[in-house]
Amino acid sequence: LDEARVSGFDIFASLRSSAVVPKDLAALSFTNHASFKFEVSASIAANSSLLVLAPTGFVLYPSTFRPVALPGPATSRQGTSEREVIVMFPFRLEAFKEYAFRLTIGNPTVSPRENS
């Protein structure tokens, strides 16, 4: 989704649309509460998950996960590094519907490359 490009966060074509909307772009900010919004082009089965992978230097905090527009009691956990959060969806995600959640991101000490 072109409306919200954040340096270093790549948006994959398998999502119909997606956006990362940060609150704070300052280096070393640990209070950057970002909204993640997305749509899928085909329905996703219940008990599926979504991996959020931040660029090098960023830290994702799964304990700050807050569903905004998700079906059922979605949860999150740390992935294999501090750059990863896995969001689990206990219910089916319908195609062409906007979903959203919030996470706190620890920003890197320097600005990353622009995403393309």
Kinemage of the C-alpha trace (Angstrom):
@kinemage 1
@onewidth
@group {chain A} dominant
@subgroup {mainchain}
@vectorlist {calphas} color= white
{ca leu a 1} P 0.000 0.000 0.000
{ca asp a 2} L 1.661 3.191 -1.119
{ca glu a 3} L -0.013 5.420 1.467
{ca ala a 4} L 2.294 4.374 4.307
{ca arg a 5} L 5.883 3.493 3.508
{ca val a 6} L 8.258 3.039 6.395
{ca ser a 7} L 11.992 2.809 5.836
{ca gly a 8} L 13.180 -0.777 5.974
{ca phe a 9} L 9.780 -2.521 6.206
{ca asp a 10} L 9.157 -4.451 2.985
{ca ile a 11} L 5.559 -5.104 1.966
{ca phe a 12} L 5.041 -8.445 0.212
{ca ala a 13} L 2.812 -8.794 -2.850
{ca ser a 14} L 0.903 -11.756 -1.349
{ca leu a 15} L -1.046 -9.279 0.756
{ca arg a 16} L -3.728 -7.407 -1.158
{ca ser a 17} L -2.797 -4.248 0.710
{ca ser a 18} L -0.795 -3.493 3.804
{ca ala a 19} L 0.578 -0.582 5.755
{ca val a 20} L 2.758 0.165 8.736
{ca val a 21} L 1.773 3.472 10.317
{ca pro a 22} L 4.366 4.585 12.866
{ca lys a 23} L 3.777 7.152 15.561
{ca asp a 24} L 7.451 8.101 16.026
{ca leu a 25} L 10.254 7.958 13.449
{ca ala a 26} L 13.012 9.242 15.755
{ca ala a 27} L 16.128 7.106 16.109
{ca leu a 28} L 16.335 5.199 19.397
{ca ser a 29} L 12.647 5.754 20.171
{ca phe a 30} L 11.282 2.973 22.375
{ca thr a 31} L 7.738 4.320 22.473
{ca asn a 32} L 6.904 3.924 18.802
{ca his a 33} L 3.385 2.484 18.853
{ca ala a 34} L 2.795 1.403 15.246
{ca ser a 35} L -0.431 0.296 13.611
{ca phe a 36} L -0.214 -2.601 11.165
{ca lys a 37} L -3.070 -2.773 8.653
{ca phe a 38} L -3.627 -5.375 5.960
{ca glu a 39} L -6.096 -7.109 3.628
{ca val a 40} L -5.729 -10.540 2.077
{ca ser a 41} L -6.820 -11.392 -1.464
{ca ala a 42} L -8.004 -14.903 -0.482
{ca ser a 43} L -9.522 -16.143 2.774
{ca ile a 44} L -7.036 -17.475 5.329
{ca ala a 45} L -7.922 -20.554 7.384
{ca ala a 46} L -8.488 -20.417 11.141
{ca asn a 47} L -5.436 -21.064 13.324
{ca ser a 48} L -3.095 -19.403 10.835
{ca ser a 49} L -0.323 -17.011 11.734
{ca leu a 50} L 1.402 -13.930 10.359
{ca leu a 51} L 5.105 -13.249 10.783
{ca val a 52} L 6.090 -9.617 11.275
{ca leu a 53} L 9.812 -9.282 10.568
{ca ala a 54} L 11.410 -5.939 11.295
{ca pro a 55} L 14.572 -4.789 9.529
{ca thr a 56} L 17.924 -5.058 11.287
{ca gly a 57} L 18.132 -2.608 14.175
{ca phe a 58} L 14.425 -2.583 14.997
{ca val a 59} L 12.976 -4.475 17.985
{ca leu a 60} L 9.379 -5.740 18.139
{ca tyr a 61} L 7.665 -6.209 21.504
{ca pro a 62} L 4.949 -8.928 21.415
{ca ser a 63} L 3.860 -8.082 24.964
{ca thr a 64} L 2.497 -4.786 23.585
{ca phe a 65} L 0.350 -6.499 20.908
{ca arg a 66} L -3.152 -5.014 20.760
{ca pro a 67} L -5.800 -6.277 18.326
{ca val a 68} L -7.588 -3.372 16.664
{ca ala a 69} L -9.637 -5.095 13.964
{ca leu a 70} L -9.077 -8.856 14.157
{ca pro a 71} L -11.509 -11.762 14.509
{ca gly a 72} L -11.548 -13.413 17.905
{ca pro a 73} L -8.867 -13.326 20.577
{ca ala a 74} L -5.743 -13.054 18.390
{ca thr a 75} L -2.467 -13.416 20.263
{ca ser a 76} L 1.223 -12.863 19.600
{ca arg a 77} L 4.577 -14.263 20.661
{ca gln a 78} L 8.243 -13.547 20.030
{ca gly a 79} L 9.717 -15.208 16.967
{ca thr a 80} L 13.270 -16.521 16.741
{ca ser a 81} L 14.785 -13.058 17.254
{ca glu a 82} L 13.837 -9.694 18.749
{ca arg a 83} L 13.052 -8.587 15.178
{ca glu a 84} L 10.207 -11.115 14.843
{ca val a 85} L 6.682 -11.282 16.187
{ca ile a 86} L 4.260 -14.033 15.240
{ca val a 87} L 0.563 -13.110 15.335
{ca met a 88} L -1.826 -16.066 15.663
{ca phe a 89} L -5.394 -15.878 14.362
{ca pro a 90} L -7.813 -18.421 15.908
{ca phe a 91} L -10.530 -17.527 13.394
{ca arg a 92} L -10.667 -17.322 9.620
{ca leu a 93} L -9.567 -14.095 7.892
{ca glu a 94} L -11.944 -13.083 5.109
{ca ala a 95} L -10.731 -11.753 1.780
{ca phe a 96} L -10.982 -8.026 1.023
{ca lys a 97} L -11.628 -7.013 4.613
{ca glu a 98} L -9.267 -4.677 6.467
{ca tyr a 99} L -7.587 -6.078 9.586
{ca ala a 100} L -5.373 -4.202 12.024
{ca phe a 101} L -3.268 -4.550 15.158
{ca arg a 102} L -0.761 -2.479 17.118
{ca leu a 103} L 2.746 -3.244 18.330
{ca thr a 104} L 5.429 -1.186 19.992
{ca ile a 105} L 8.634 -0.951 17.974
{ca gly a 106} L 12.070 -0.028 19.270
{ca asn a 107} L 13.659 2.125 16.572
{ca pro a 108} L 17.291 1.645 15.469
{ca thr a 109} L 20.083 4.067 16.272
{ca val a 110} L 20.251 5.219 12.621
{ca ser a 111} L 17.658 5.470 9.871
{ca pro a 112} L 17.506 2.344 7.643
{ca arg a 113} L 17.374 2.304 3.836
{ca glu a 114} L 14.203 3.358 2.023
{ca asn a 115} L 11.968 0.444 1.041
{ca ser a 116} L 11.384 -0.028 -2.663
